[in-house]
Amino acid sequence: ERAIVNSMPICVNPTGGMNCYFEMPFRKHAKVTLTSEHPGFIKYIFYTFNYALTETAPAGKGLHFFLDDYQFERVWASPDRYLDLLSRFDYVIAPDFSQYGDWPGALNLYNHYRKMWCAAYWQECGIRVVPYVIYREDLAAWALDGIPANAPICMSSVSDMNKKHRVSQLREEVEYVLDTLHPSQLLWYGAAPEWLREVYAGPLIHIPPFSASIEKRIRK
């Protein structure tokens, strides 16, 4: 039976991801060899890194937080510490603190609050922030609270496009958000649905998921 695990070294996520994170005891480089003992074929192994600290040319680029939450909890715990880093980028997408359908509503609301607090604080400090919108039926009572109308927004399909029961729901939710907020620009993280251009004719920026870069390297 599948069990959800949320810890620093090991994560078993509600959306299907299973990840391990261990500190590597080397100074400059290392060779990592993976051996699968699983009886089935595992197509991809993904490594997730936070590139912001090592980005040498952030001008003209945006920054997002579509990572496991533990990798950016620090921007909430120590917000002033990262202001200089964030300000080097042209824009920053509000942090994607997880909100899952099988989580208690209070926890999802708390993560919505943290997302909005960070976004508001960064804006006060002169950072250009793009709100990240998560909208579902279970979040409808407050999902759009604090999101400005007639401004750029970001949405994502990463956790929905591989679930058949969510594809039609996603379109309805996106249409509701667009009809309510009338965004001046839409940033879309993950695979863009075929119907996206049917519901939004404005400026659209597609942000490929991190997994796309890994797949590209594997094909080479």
Secondary structure as UniProt FT lines:
FT   STRAND          5..6
FT   STRAND          10..12
FT   TURN            14..15
FT   STRAND          18..20
FT   HELIX           52..54
FT   TURN            59..60
FT   STRAND          62..63
FT   HELIX           69..71
FT   HELIX           73..77
FT   HELIX           79..82
FT   HELIX           83..87
FT   STRAND          91..93
FT   TURN            101..102
FT   HELIX           105..124
FT   TURN            125..126
FT   STRAND          129..130
FT   HELIX           137..139
FT   TURN            140..146
FT   STRAND          153..156
FT   TURN            158..162
FT   HELIX           164..181
FT   STRAND          186..189
FT   TURN            194..195
FT   HELIX           196..199
FT   STRAND          204..207
FT   HELIX           210..219
//
